[in-house]
Amino acid sequence: MSSLSLPRAKKGSQGFTFIEAIVAMAIVGMAALPILLLISQSLDQLTRSADANERASAMQSAIAIIDPINPMNTPSGETSMGTISFTWTSELLVAPNDGEQVGAGLPGYRVGFYKVTIDVTKMGSPWFNFDMRKVGYEKIQYGLPFERSGL
C-alpha cells in the first residue's frame, strides 16, 4: 500500500499575506464603489420623484378646492385636508366694471380679474406656493330689462 501524501507547499507560501489581503479588499472596494454610487443616486431620484408626485397631487387638490371660490366675494381664506392645509389671498389685477357693459358678453355682471396666491403647508410647515388667475364676478342685474312681472 502506498500512502497518499499531500504536496508540501514551498517554504514561505502558506497563504495570503496581510498586504495581499489589503490589496484584494481595495480592489473589491473599488469595484463596489460605482454600484453603491448608482444605488445612492437612484434612491435620491426616487425620493425627488415621490416628492414631485405628492406636490402635484396637493396642487390638483388645491385647484379643485379653490376653483369654485369667487375671489370678489371671498378674497382670502383657509381650508385643510388632513395634514395639508391651503391658504389663499387674492390680488386685484383688473378692476371690475362700474356698471352693466352692453355688448361685453356678460351683461348683468360686474367682472374683475384676480391673481390668487395659494400657500400650501404640510404638517404645519410651509411646503410650496403657486399662483392662479381667476375671474371674480357679482350679479348686478336681477331681471331681464323687458320682463313683465306677474305673467
Residue pairs with C-beta under 8 A, 6 or more apart in sequence:
16 24
55 127
55 128
58 84
58 120
58 122
58 127
58 128
59 120
59 130
61 81
61 84
61 86
62 86
62 118
62 120
62 130
63 132
65 79
65 81
65 86
66 86
66 88
66 116
66 118
66 132
66 134
69 77
69 88
69 134
70 136
70 137
71 90
71 114
71 116
71 134
71 136
72 96
72 110
72 112
72 114
72 136
72 137
72 138
73 136
73 138
75 89
75 90
75 114
76 87
76 88
76 89
76 90
77 87
77 88
78 85
78 86
78 87
78 88
79 85
79 86
80 86
83 122
83 123
84 120
84 121
84 122
84 127
85 120
85 121
86 118
86 119
86 120
87 118
87 119
87 121
88 116
88 117
88 118
88 119
89 116
89 117
90 114
90 115
90 116
90 117
90 134
90 136
91 114
91 115
91 116
91 117
92 112
92 113
92 114
93 112
93 113
93 114
93 115
93 133
94 112
94 113
95 112
96 110
96 111
96 112
96 136
96 138
97 104
97 110
97 111
97 112
98 110
99 110
99 140
100 107
100 108
100 140
100 141
101 107
106 137
107 141
108 139
108 140
108 141
109 137
109 138
109 139
109 140
109 141
110 137
110 138
110 140
111 135
111 136
111 137
112 135
112 136
112 137
113 133
113 134
113 135
113 136
114 133
114 134
114 135
114 136
115 131
115 132
115 133
116 131
116 132
116 133
116 134
117 129
117 130
117 131
118 129
118 130
118 131
118 132
119 126
119 129
120 126
120 127
120 128
120 129
120 130
121 127
